Amino acid sequence: MWEWISEHSDALNVLLSAAMLLVWLGYFEVFLQGFRRARRPKILINRGGGSRLHAHCLLSNMSAEAIYIHSLIAKLNSSDEETFAAVTDLVGDDDEATYSLAEATLQGPVAAGDFLDAGTFESILRRAGWSAPATGADSGDHRSIEIELTVLATYRSEDLIVGASRRFAVEAAEGGWRVTPRTVATQQIRNKRQRRALLEAYTDYLN
């Protein structure tokens, strides 16, 4: 046995070196994937403080670094139409200029692990041009709508914007209107194709 090993020591050393190289490459790949996951942007859109229209929409930055929010876009889908609106500004043009900048807009940096209060869903819907009718016996599914909220932000020094979106149902219910998430988690918009399409759609909207 030892004689065979001695005779083939050079070949065994080559095999052992190759095996060690494969192991280290595997460790490097695991480390690289973990590093990339840790560096990816992650923005959460949640409902907090109840399930009615007075519930607040919270925008949380769970990225490793700060993000800069450019805009919050609302897409409203009803039985007969689809509309888009930027709901980034918390006050209107006709409001008196007595608000601080932080009170007037959602634009600005959000530190890692921090969040912004985008206002109540009622105020977001109002800024998007929709007011909830009074609920009653005639309230039916045809008066329900779906709102998709999309955050556009800059992360680190990247040129392309990043984003995240989540859909909510706004439905007439006993005692008032109810806001229910349509998706379990916030959809992250990370790959270049999605980010480029998001930027083009936002540019078209602004123009």
C-alpha positions as CSV (number, residue, x, y, z in Angstrom):
1,M,0.0,0.0,0.0
2,W,2.7,2.5,1.0
3,E,4.8,1.4,-1.8
4,W,1.9,2.1,-4.3
5,I,1.4,5.5,-2.7
6,S,5.1,6.3,-3.0
7,E,5.1,5.3,-6.6
8,H,2.1,7.5,-7.4
9,S,2.8,10.4,-5.1
10,D,3.1,13.0,-7.8
11,A,-0.3,12.0,-9.4
12,L,-1.9,11.9,-5.9
13,N,-0.5,15.4,-5.1
14,V,-2.0,16.7,-8.3
15,L,-5.4,15.1,-7.5
16,L,-5.3,16.4,-3.9
17,S,-4.4,19.9,-5.1
18,A,-7.3,19.8,-7.7
19,A,-9.7,18.7,-5.0
20,M,-8.6,21.5,-2.6
21,L,-9.0,24.0,-5.4
22,L,-12.6,22.8,-6.1
23,V,-13.4,23.0,-2.4
24,W,-12.0,26.6,-2.2
25,L,-13.9,27.5,-5.4
26,G,-17.1,26.2,-3.8
27,Y,-16.4,28.3,-0.6
28,F,-15.7,31.3,-2.8
29,E,-18.9,30.9,-4.7
30,V,-21.0,30.6,-1.5
31,F,-19.2,33.7,-0.1
32,L,-19.8,35.6,-3.3
33,Q,-23.5,34.8,-3.5
34,G,-23.9,35.8,0.2
35,F,-22.1,39.1,-0.5
36,R,-24.2,39.8,-3.5
37,R,-27.4,39.1,-1.6
38,A,-26.3,41.4,1.3
39,R,-25.5,44.2,-1.2
40,R,-28.8,44.0,-3.1
41,P,-31.4,46.6,-2.5
42,K,-34.5,45.6,-0.7
43,I,-37.5,47.9,-0.2
44,L,-40.6,46.8,1.6
45,I,-44.1,48.2,1.2
46,N,-46.4,47.4,4.1
47,R,-49.8,48.2,5.6
48,G,-49.7,49.2,9.3
49,G,-52.0,50.5,11.9
50,G,-55.1,48.6,11.0
51,S,-56.8,47.3,7.8
52,R,-59.2,50.2,7.0
53,L,-58.5,53.2,4.9
54,H,-56.9,54.9,8.0
55,A,-54.1,52.3,7.9
56,H,-50.7,53.7,7.0
57,C,-48.5,52.7,4.1
58,L,-44.9,52.1,5.3
59,L,-41.9,52.2,3.0
60,S,-39.0,50.4,4.6
61,N,-35.4,50.3,3.5
62,M,-34.0,46.9,4.3
63,S,-30.9,47.4,2.1
64,A,-27.4,47.4,3.4
65,E,-27.0,51.1,2.5
66,A,-29.2,54.1,2.2
67,I,-31.6,54.6,-0.7
68,Y,-32.9,57.8,-2.2
69,I,-36.6,57.8,-3.0
70,H,-37.5,59.6,-6.2
71,S,-41.2,58.8,-6.5
72,L,-44.1,56.7,-5.3
73,I,-46.4,55.7,-8.2
74,A,-49.9,54.5,-7.7
75,K,-51.7,52.5,-10.4
76,L,-55.5,52.2,-9.8
77,N,-57.4,49.4,-11.5
78,S,-61.2,49.4,-11.4
79,S,-63.8,47.5,-13.4
80,D,-63.8,50.1,-16.1
81,E,-60.4,52.0,-16.1
82,E,-56.7,52.0,-15.2
83,T,-55.0,55.2,-14.1
84,F,-51.5,56.2,-13.0
85,A,-50.6,59.0,-10.6
86,A,-47.5,60.1,-8.7
87,V,-48.4,60.3,-5.0
88,T,-44.9,61.4,-3.8
89,D,-46.0,64.8,-2.6
90,L,-48.0,64.7,0.6
91,V,-49.5,68.2,0.1
92,G,-51.1,69.8,-2.9
93,D,-50.3,73.0,-4.8
94,D,-53.2,74.8,-3.1
95,D,-52.0,74.0,0.4
96,E,-50.4,76.8,2.4
97,A,-46.6,76.7,2.3
98,T,-46.3,76.1,6.1
99,Y,-45.0,72.6,5.9
100,S,-41.4,71.4,6.3
101,L,-39.8,69.6,3.3
102,A,-40.1,66.3,5.2
103,E,-43.8,66.9,5.7
104,A,-44.4,67.9,2.1
105,T,-42.8,65.1,0.2
106,L,-41.5,61.5,0.3
107,Q,-38.5,62.4,-1.8
108,G,-35.2,62.1,-0.1
109,P,-32.8,59.6,1.5
110,V,-33.8,56.7,3.7
111,A,-31.1,55.2,5.9
112,A,-30.6,51.4,6.0
113,G,-33.1,49.9,8.4
114,D,-35.3,53.0,8.5
115,F,-38.7,53.6,7.1
116,L,-41.0,56.4,5.8
117,D,-44.7,56.9,6.5
118,A,-46.3,57.5,3.1
119,G,-49.6,58.5,4.8
120,T,-52.8,56.7,5.1
121,F,-54.2,54.6,2.3
122,E,-57.1,57.1,2.2
123,S,-54.7,60.0,1.6
124,I,-52.8,58.0,-1.0
125,L,-56.0,57.2,-2.9
126,R,-57.1,60.8,-2.6
127,R,-53.8,62.0,-4.0
128,A,-54.3,59.5,-6.8
129,G,-57.7,61.0,-7.7
130,W,-60.0,58.4,-6.0
131,S,-62.3,59.0,-3.1
132,A,-64.0,56.1,-1.3
133,P,-67.8,56.3,-1.7
134,A,-69.8,55.8,1.5
135,T,-70.4,52.1,2.2
136,G,-73.9,50.8,2.4
137,A,-76.4,48.2,1.2
138,D,-75.6,49.1,-2.4
139,S,-71.9,48.6,-2.0
140,G,-70.8,45.8,-4.3
141,D,-67.7,44.3,-5.9
142,H,-68.0,46.8,-8.8
143,R,-67.0,49.5,-6.4
144,S,-63.9,47.7,-5.3
145,I,-60.5,48.7,-6.8
146,E,-57.0,47.5,-6.7
147,I,-54.0,49.8,-6.1
148,E,-50.5,48.9,-7.1
149,L,-47.8,51.0,-5.3
150,T,-44.3,51.2,-6.9
151,V,-41.3,52.9,-5.3
152,L,-38.6,54.3,-7.5
153,A,-35.2,54.9,-5.8
154,T,-31.5,55.2,-6.4
155,Y,-29.2,52.7,-4.6
156,R,-25.5,53.4,-4.0
157,S,-23.8,54.9,-7.1
158,E,-25.7,52.9,-9.7
159,D,-27.0,54.8,-12.7
160,L,-30.2,52.8,-13.2
161,I,-33.0,53.2,-10.6
162,V,-34.2,50.3,-8.5
163,G,-37.7,49.7,-7.4
164,A,-40.3,47.7,-5.6
165,S,-44.0,47.2,-5.9
166,R,-47.0,45.7,-4.1
167,R,-50.7,45.4,-4.8
168,F,-53.5,46.0,-2.4
169,A,-57.3,45.5,-2.8
170,V,-59.6,48.2,-1.6
171,E,-63.0,46.7,-1.0
172,A,-66.3,47.7,0.5
173,A,-66.9,45.8,3.7
174,E,-69.1,46.0,6.7
175,G,-68.2,49.1,8.7
176,G,-66.2,50.7,6.0
177,W,-63.6,50.1,3.3
178,R,-60.9,47.5,3.9
179,V,-57.4,47.4,2.5
180,T,-56.0,43.9,1.9
181,P,-52.6,43.0,0.5
182,R,-52.9,41.0,-2.8
183,T,-49.3,39.6,-2.5
184,V,-47.6,38.1,0.5
185,A,-44.3,40.0,-0.1
186,T,-43.1,43.1,-1.9
187,Q,-41.8,42.4,-5.4
188,Q,-38.3,43.7,-5.8
189,I,-37.3,45.2,-9.2
190,R,-33.6,44.5,-9.5
191,N,-32.5,43.1,-12.8
192,K,-31.3,45.5,-15.5
193,R,-34.1,44.8,-17.9
194,Q,-36.8,45.4,-15.3
195,R,-35.1,48.5,-14.1
196,R,-34.6,49.9,-17.6
197,A,-38.3,49.3,-18.3
198,L,-39.3,51.0,-15.1
199,L,-37.2,54.0,-15.9
200,E,-38.6,54.3,-19.4
201,A,-42.2,54.0,-18.1
202,Y,-41.5,56.7,-15.5
203,T,-39.9,59.0,-18.0
204,D,-42.9,58.6,-20.3
205,Y,-45.2,59.4,-17.4
206,L,-43.3,62.6,-16.6
207,N,-43.4,63.7,-20.3
